[in-house]
């Protein structure tokens, strides 16, 4: 097992409320110049959850499960930075009070944190219900692999990945390899502790070559030739690993969102294709 500094990590509560979907103009302009009216971010997505396809919905940037945000901007900053994928989230108000779920990602721009609950719990939830997250994971390091930076992942989830080292490189299970050349919205940020960036699916040749038409919410993917050490940049030979957090999109430059969990500037990560490398399996089957 890969050793981590789990005993150094601080556990701290952060809180948000289930957001309402919001909309200005009903129209979205697609990359082909069409006008469409589609559901987007926010709210409770009852039939869209981790493990399901991230493409093929009549939607744009739809977020699986439950979306939360803190109405105070600074508090929302802490909610986004300190929440890590795999953290336990507890409903603390409303009919579903006491029920628990898992953080599944972060969505930049709207600055949302995403949570998965069972179908039974989601039916009891309401917009405005408060959800508290027991955040832990910021500052996580691999003791013998400090050349590989770690972001946005809870130590319990990290251990479930059962990572191995071969010939000095970390073997990480992923469902897909994604070339950096098709990454879009989210480039230019100075950090990856909050938000995501998008896989553009507009080039049919690339989609077919890399099998990206069957991406799922919660999939672990490897972005090749991408360094996320201090933001998101193209760097040949670098490897970054992330989780699919929101759906595909019709807007130019956008697509399924990836929240970063590992990056190696020197390329000391070897992605290993594993169709089971999805949050649903790690949360509910392991």
C-alpha positions as CSV (number, residue, x, y, z in Angstrom):
1,X,0.0,0.0,0.0
2,X,1.1,3.5,-0.7
3,X,1.8,5.4,2.5
4,X,0.1,8.7,3.2
5,X,0.3,11.4,5.9
6,X,-3.3,10.7,7.1
7,X,-2.5,11.4,10.8
8,X,-1.5,15.0,9.9
9,X,-4.8,15.9,8.2
10,X,-7.3,18.2,9.9
11,X,-10.9,17.2,10.0
12,X,-13.1,20.3,9.8
13,X,-16.8,21.0,9.2
14,X,-18.0,23.0,6.2
15,X,-21.6,23.7,5.2
16,X,-23.8,24.6,2.3
17,X,-27.4,24.7,1.2
18,X,-29.1,22.8,-1.6
19,X,-29.2,25.3,-4.4
20,X,-32.0,26.1,-6.7
21,X,-31.4,25.9,-10.5
22,X,-31.1,29.4,-11.9
23,X,-31.6,30.8,-15.4
24,X,-31.4,34.1,-17.2
25,X,-32.2,33.8,-20.9
26,X,-33.8,30.4,-21.6
27,X,-31.6,30.0,-24.6
28,X,-28.2,28.4,-24.9
29,X,-26.1,28.9,-28.0
30,X,-24.5,25.7,-29.2
31,X,-21.0,25.3,-30.8
32,X,-22.9,24.9,-34.1
33,X,-24.9,28.1,-33.7
34,X,-28.2,26.5,-32.7
35,X,-30.5,27.9,-29.9
36,X,-31.5,25.3,-27.3
37,X,-33.4,25.4,-24.0
38,X,-31.9,22.9,-21.6
39,X,-31.6,22.2,-17.8
40,X,-28.2,23.1,-16.4
41,X,-26.6,23.5,-13.0
42,X,-28.1,23.4,-9.5
43,X,-30.9,21.7,-7.6
44,X,-31.5,18.0,-7.1
45,X,-31.0,15.8,-10.2
46,X,-33.2,12.8,-9.3
47,X,-32.3,10.6,-12.2
48,X,-28.7,11.7,-12.8
49,X,-26.1,10.1,-10.5
50,X,-22.6,8.8,-10.4
51,X,-22.1,5.7,-12.5
52,X,-24.5,6.9,-15.2
53,X,-23.4,8.2,-18.6
54,X,-22.1,11.8,-18.6
55,X,-23.3,12.3,-22.2
56,X,-26.6,11.9,-24.0
57,X,-28.8,14.0,-21.7
58,X,-31.0,16.8,-22.9
59,X,-29.0,19.1,-20.6
60,X,-25.9,21.4,-20.4
61,X,-23.5,21.1,-17.5
62,X,-26.0,19.1,-15.5
63,X,-24.7,18.1,-12.1
64,X,-25.3,14.5,-10.8
65,X,-27.1,14.1,-7.5
66,X,-27.3,17.1,-5.1
67,X,-25.8,20.5,-5.6
68,X,-24.8,22.7,-2.6
69,X,-23.4,26.2,-2.1
70,X,-22.9,28.6,0.8
71,X,-24.6,31.9,0.3
72,X,-21.6,33.7,1.9
73,X,-18.9,34.1,-0.7
74,X,-15.9,33.6,1.7
75,X,-17.6,30.6,3.4
76,X,-18.4,29.2,0.0
77,X,-14.7,29.5,-0.8
78,X,-13.9,27.3,2.2
79,X,-16.6,24.9,1.3
80,X,-15.1,24.4,-2.2
81,X,-11.5,24.2,-1.1
82,X,-11.8,22.1,2.0
83,X,-14.4,19.6,0.6
84,X,-12.7,16.5,-0.9
85,X,-14.2,13.8,-3.1
86,X,-15.2,11.0,-0.8
87,X,-15.9,13.1,2.3
88,X,-19.0,12.2,4.2
89,X,-21.9,14.7,3.9
90,X,-24.7,14.8,6.5
91,X,-28.1,16.4,6.0
92,X,-28.7,18.6,9.1
93,X,-32.1,20.2,8.3
94,X,-35.4,19.2,6.7
95,X,-37.2,15.8,6.3
96,X,-33.9,13.9,5.5
97,X,-32.1,15.2,8.6
98,X,-29.4,12.8,9.7
99,X,-29.0,11.0,6.3
100,X,-25.5,10.7,4.8
101,X,-24.0,10.8,1.4
102,X,-20.6,11.4,-0.3
103,X,-18.9,14.3,-2.0
104,X,-18.5,13.5,-5.7
105,X,-16.9,16.7,-7.1
106,X,-16.6,20.4,-7.5
107,X,-17.9,22.5,-10.4
108,X,-16.0,25.7,-11.2
109,X,-17.7,29.0,-12.3
110,X,-20.8,28.3,-10.4
111,X,-18.6,27.2,-7.5
112,X,-20.8,24.2,-6.5
113,X,-20.0,21.2,-4.4
114,X,-21.7,18.0,-5.6
115,X,-23.0,15.1,-3.3
116,X,-24.5,11.7,-4.0
117,X,-27.3,10.4,-1.8
118,X,-29.5,7.3,-2.2
119,X,-32.7,7.7,-4.3
120,X,-34.7,7.3,-1.1
121,X,-32.9,10.2,0.6
122,X,-33.1,12.5,-2.5
123,X,-36.9,12.1,-2.5
124,X,-36.9,13.6,1.0
125,X,-34.5,16.5,0.3
126,X,-35.6,20.0,-0.6
127,X,-34.0,23.1,-2.0
128,X,-32.6,25.1,1.0
129,X,-31.9,22.1,3.2
130,X,-28.5,22.4,4.9
131,X,-25.8,19.8,4.4
132,X,-22.6,19.7,6.5
133,X,-19.5,18.0,5.2
134,X,-16.8,16.5,7.4
135,X,-14.0,17.8,5.3
136,X,-10.6,16.0,5.4
137,X,-8.0,15.6,2.6
138,X,-6.4,19.0,2.0
139,X,-2.7,18.6,2.6
140,X,-2.7,14.9,1.8
141,X,0.7,13.6,0.6
142,X,2.2,10.3,-0.5
143,X,5.1,10.0,1.8
144,X,7.4,8.2,-0.7
145,X,6.0,10.0,-3.8
146,X,6.1,13.7,-3.0
147,X,6.9,14.4,-6.6
148,X,3.2,13.5,-7.3
149,X,0.9,16.2,-6.0
150,X,-2.5,15.2,-4.5
151,X,-5.7,17.3,-4.5
152,X,-9.4,17.0,-3.6
153,X,-9.5,13.4,-2.4
154,X,-10.4,12.0,1.0
155,X,-7.9,9.6,2.6
156,X,-10.6,6.9,2.9
157,X,-11.2,7.0,-0.8
158,X,-7.5,7.2,-1.6
159,X,-7.0,3.9,0.3
160,X,-9.8,2.3,-1.7
161,X,-7.9,2.9,-4.9
162,X,-5.4,0.3,-3.8
163,X,-2.6,2.1,-5.7
164,X,0.6,0.3,-6.5
165,X,4.1,1.3,-7.6
166,X,5.9,-0.4,-10.5
167,X,9.4,0.7,-11.6
168,X,9.1,3.9,-9.5
169,X,5.8,4.9,-11.1
170,X,2.4,5.1,-9.5
171,X,-0.1,2.8,-11.1
172,X,-3.6,4.5,-11.1
173,X,-6.8,2.9,-12.4
174,X,-8.7,5.0,-14.9
175,X,-11.5,4.3,-17.4
176,X,-10.2,6.6,-20.2
177,X,-7.1,8.4,-21.4
178,X,-7.8,12.0,-22.5
179,X,-5.4,14.1,-24.7
180,X,-4.7,17.5,-23.3
181,X,-5.4,19.0,-26.8
182,X,-9.1,18.7,-26.3
183,X,-9.3,20.1,-22.8
184,X,-11.2,23.4,-22.6
185,X,-13.0,25.6,-20.1
186,X,-11.1,25.9,-16.8
187,X,-7.7,26.4,-18.3
188,X,-6.0,29.5,-16.9
189,X,-7.0,29.1,-13.2
190,X,-4.0,29.3,-10.8
191,X,-5.0,26.3,-8.7
192,X,-7.0,23.1,-8.9
193,X,-8.2,23.1,-5.3
194,X,-11.7,24.2,-6.5
195,X,-13.5,23.8,-9.7
196,X,-12.8,21.6,-12.7
197,X,-12.0,21.8,-16.4
198,X,-13.8,20.4,-19.4
199,X,-13.3,17.7,-22.0
200,X,-14.4,19.1,-25.4
201,X,-16.3,16.4,-27.3
202,X,-16.9,18.3,-30.5
203,X,-14.2,16.6,-32.5
204,X,-15.7,13.2,-33.6
205,X,-12.3,11.8,-34.5
206,X,-10.9,12.3,-31.0
207,X,-14.0,11.1,-29.4
208,X,-13.8,7.9,-31.4
209,X,-10.1,7.4,-31.0
210,X,-10.2,7.7,-27.2
211,X,-13.6,6.1,-26.6
212,X,-15.0,9.2,-24.9
213,X,-18.6,8.7,-25.9
214,X,-19.2,6.4,-22.9
215,X,-17.7,8.6,-20.1
216,X,-19.6,8.3,-16.8
217,X,-20.2,10.6,-13.9
218,X,-17.6,9.5,-11.3
219,X,-15.1,8.0,-13.8
220,X,-11.4,8.4,-13.0
221,X,-9.7,9.6,-16.1
222,X,-6.1,10.4,-17.1
223,X,-5.4,13.7,-18.9
224,X,-2.2,13.1,-20.8
225,X,0.4,15.9,-21.3
226,X,-1.3,18.0,-18.6
227,X,0.4,19.4,-15.5
228,X,-1.9,20.6,-12.8
229,X,0.7,21.5,-10.2
230,X,-0.2,25.2,-10.0
231,X,-3.2,25.4,-12.3
232,X,-3.8,23.6,-15.6
233,X,-1.3,23.7,-18.4
234,X,-0.1,21.7,-21.3
235,X,3.3,20.1,-20.6
236,X,4.4,17.2,-22.7
237,X,5.0,14.0,-20.7
238,X,3.1,15.2,-17.6
239,X,0.1,13.2,-16.4
240,X,-2.9,14.3,-14.4
241,X,-5.7,12.2,-12.9
242,X,-9.2,13.5,-12.2
243,X,-12.9,12.6,-11.7
244,X,-15.8,13.3,-14.1
245,X,-18.0,15.7,-12.1
246,X,-20.6,17.1,-14.6
247,X,-22.2,16.3,-17.9
248,X,-21.3,17.1,-21.4
249,X,-22.2,20.5,-22.8
250,X,-23.4,22.2,-26.0
251,X,-21.5,25.4,-25.5
252,X,-18.1,25.9,-27.3
253,X,-15.1,25.0,-25.2
254,X,-17.1,23.0,-22.7
255,X,-17.8,19.3,-22.0
256,X,-17.7,16.8,-19.2
257,X,-15.9,18.4,-16.2
258,X,-12.8,16.9,-14.6
259,X,-11.8,17.7,-11.0
260,X,-8.1,17.0,-10.3
261,X,-6.9,14.5,-7.7
262,X,-3.3,13.7,-8.8
263,X,-0.7,15.3,-11.0
264,X,2.9,14.5,-12.0
265,X,4.9,17.1,-13.8
266,X,7.6,14.5,-14.5
267,X,5.1,11.8,-15.7
268,X,5.6,9.5,-12.8
269,X,2.0,8.2,-13.1
270,X,1.1,5.2,-15.2
271,X,-2.7,5.1,-16.0
272,X,-4.0,1.6,-16.0
273,X,-7.3,1.1,-17.9
274,X,-10.0,-0.4,-15.5
275,X,-13.7,-0.1,-16.4
276,X,-14.6,-0.3,-12.7
277,X,-12.6,2.9,-11.8
278,X,-15.7,4.9,-10.9
279,X,-16.9,6.5,-7.7
280,X,-20.0,4.4,-7.6
281,X,-18.0,1.2,-7.2
282,X,-15.6,2.7,-4.6
283,X,-18.5,4.1,-2.5
284,X,-21.0,1.3,-2.7
285,X,-19.3,-1.9,-3.8
286,X,-15.9,-1.9,-2.1
